Amino acid sequence: MASLFGALSIAVRSLYAQEGALDTTANNISNANTPGYSRELPILTEAPPLDTGQISIGNGVEFDGVQSVRDNILELRIDQETQQQNQLQSYVNSMNQVQSLFNETQSAGLSDALNNFFNSFQQLADNPTDIPTRQGVISAGQDLAAVFQQTGQQLSNIQQGIDQQVGQTVNEINSDTTQLATLNEQISCLQDSSEQAGMLQDQQYTLLNNLSQLVDVAVTQTNNGGLTVTTSNGVPLVAGGQGFALSTETNPSTGFQDIFSQGSDVTSSFTGGQLAGLLQARDQSIPSVLSNLDNLAAGIINAVNAQSQQGYDLNGAQGVNFFQPVVQPTPGSNAGAASHMAVAITDPSLIAASSSLIGYGTTGLSLTAGTTITAGDTLTISQNGNTHTTANTLTTVGALMSDINTWGQQYGISAYLVGGNLQIQGSAAGGTMTVTPGGNFTTDVGALTPGTQGDNGNALALANLQNQAVVNGETPTDFYSGLVSTVGNDVETATDEQESVGLVLTQLKNQRSDTSGVSLDEEAANLIQYQRAYEAAAEVVAAINELTNDVLQEV
């Protein structure tokens, strides 16, 4: 009788075991498409045998729970590649915004503004006294300043947008670490073989993968199934049931958020994940672009202003600054030069197109060669150390011009009439020229005023700045081309690396799917296997029940 009951016990235990295996298989099938789910295996073990004297009798099977199929080393590799992938992705996304600012295909970029500005000086050299042409120079300068201002402001706006993303990312990290700490506590209270523990571990590794997308992580598994998580540089994030929140504070010198952990500034310690890519763009790449843009603006401003001061305006006055001078916030720093670039003059006559005061002339008169002057009227002309005073016996403008030309031909100095006005042209070699009237000259002919029509020396010099090394040893065009090339190369390199990491990550995820994913074909086979075992155990129960009834009827 005891052996029948023993057999019945073995059969019933088998029913429970096969039922557990069927439940596990059904759970796998139902979660075949659940993200983050790891396939579970039923743990079936042989029950301890019964010792009856010298004979050990098998005692059937026991269902000891379920076990999630997971390759921890593979999960670690996936997390590492995920960190790098998301760092590159966030960096590329940020820098693509920067690259779009230097898209010259729309004919409205900085390169065109630079060319138009220097070309306007070339046009002025062709017609240095033309007021509309001079106004065109001012307009081209204002357009150039506007492009610099706009580009600098847009770069700052991109930085500020990234800074907001930094704060949001820190909040997401804190949310994930808090949930991980809670899961650590829950898992530590459960047996490793429980189905609930497997479910919580799936959630744990899903959260860890999410965290890897945000920040670089280093993971250590504890004996009770919990995870200790730090960054690769040791910043604590999770330890057991405790999460260590990150915080942000605005840096007064930059205006951007620095990241703190337990009171220490850890902004520069992140090496992976979305946060590292954002910080790289915000704190390294964009400041470098801004610095180069400011240096370009400062180089142009300083060179144009210096050359402008070397010339003379339409009124014969010494040239003034064309642009507002650069104000350095600290010695050697041109920060803000681009965003504050502005044209300093509004009166087109103030543009210093002349290279020097090499001529004098009357205006508003109607002189001829026969116009009489009083004997004793003289002019004293001086240029480059050469001085001459006309004879005091001359009585006509024609005689006066002849006297000047006879002496001045050896020095390139000449006198002539243009539109009824007397003009005295100095040497084309330059050098300041002075003409001092004597006698009644100003009464008979009219005062001479400095300023030679047609002198374009300084306008040419200003136009030629485009081909001179005025920005860190390079021409403005070459320096700007290098800036654009650097931004493009950085984005291209990061994009190529992102694609390479993406291929590796895809392969690793495929391996994880092969290891931890649910195969419906395999589960269908298991379902049939456990079903047949369950049916067989049920047959055993039915047979023992029939035998037991027969025995009871015999009694």
MOSULRA-V896430 format. One record per backbone hydrogen bond with DSSP energy under -1.0 kcal/mol. CO is the residue of the C=O (numbers start at 0). NH is the residue of the N-H. Records with the same first field share a line. If there is no record, write none. Layout:
# MOSULRA-V896430
CO->NH  NH
This chain:
# MOSULRA-V896430
0->4
1->5
2->6
3->7
4->8
5->9
6->10
7->11
8->12
9->13
10->14
11->15
12->16
13->17
14->18
15->19
16->20
17->21
18->22
19->23
20->24
21->25
22->26
23->27
24->28
25->29
26->30
28->31
30->33
33->36
38->68
40->66
42->63
44->61
49->56
51->54
54->51
56->49
59->46
61->44
64->42
66->40
70->74
71->75
72->76
73->77
74->78
75->79
76->80
77->81
78->82
79->83
80->84
81->85
82->86  272
83->87
84->88
85->89
86->90
87->91
88->92
89->93
90->94
91->95
93->97
94->98
95->99
97->100
98->101
99->102
103->106
108->112
109->113
110->114
111->115
112->116
113->117
114->118
115->119
117->121
118->122
119->123
120->124
121->125
126->129
129->133
130->134
131->135
132->136
133->137
134->138
135->139
136->140
137->141
138->142
139->143
140->144
141->145
142->146
143->147
144->148
145->149
146->150
147->151
148->152
149->153
150->154
151->155
152->156
153->157
154->158
155->159
156->160
157->161
158->162
159->163
160->164
161->165
162->166
163->167
164->168
165->169
166->170
167->171
168->172
169->173
170->174
171->175
172->176
173->177
174->178
175->179
176->180
177->181
178->182
179->183
180->184
181->185
182->186
183->187
186->189
190->193
192->65
193->197
194->198
195->199
196->200
197->201
198->202
199->203
200->204
201->205
202->206
203->207
204->208
205->209
206->210
207->211
208->212
210->214
212->273
213->274
217->229
219->227
221->224
225->221
227->219
228->236  237
229->217
230->233
234->230
236->243
237->228
238->241
241->238
246->259
248->257
250->254
255->250
257->248
258->265
259->246
260->263
263->260
265->268
271->215
272->276
273->277
274->278
275->279
276->280
277->281
278->282
279->283  284
280->285
283->287
284->288
285->289
286->290
287->291
288->292
289->293
290->294
291->295
292->296
293->297
294->298
295->299
296->300
297->301
298->302
299->303
300->304
301->305
302->306
303->307
304->308
307->310
310->318
311->353
312->315
316->312
321->343
329->332
333->336
335->339
337->340
341->323
346->349
347->350
348->313
350->352
352->457  458
353->311
355->357
356->432
357->425
358->450
359->423
360->448
367->370
368->397
370->396
373->376
377->437
378->389
379->435
380->387
381->433
382->385
385->382
387->380
394->372
395->399
396->400
397->401
398->402
399->403
400->404
401->405
402->406
403->407
404->408
407->410  412
413->424
415->422
417->420
419->366
420->417
421->361
422->415
423->359
424->413
426->429
433->381
435->379
437->377  440
439->443
440->444  445
448->360
451->454
455->459
456->460
457->461
458->462
459->463
462->465
463->466
464->467
467->469
470->473
473->470
474->478
475->479
476->480
477->481
478->482
479->483
480->484
481->485
482->486
483->487
484->488
485->489
486->490
487->491
488->492
489->493
490->494
491->495
492->496
493->497
494->498
495->499
496->500
497->501
498->502
499->503
500->504
501->505
502->506
503->507
504->508
505->509
506->510
507->511
508->512
509->513
510->514
511->515
512->516
515->38
518->522
519->523
520->524
521->525
522->526
523->527
524->528
525->529
526->530
527->531
528->532
529->533
530->534
531->535
532->536
533->537
534->538
535->539
536->540
537->541
538->542
539->543
540->544
541->545
542->546
543->547
544->548
545->549
546->550
547->551
548->552
549->553
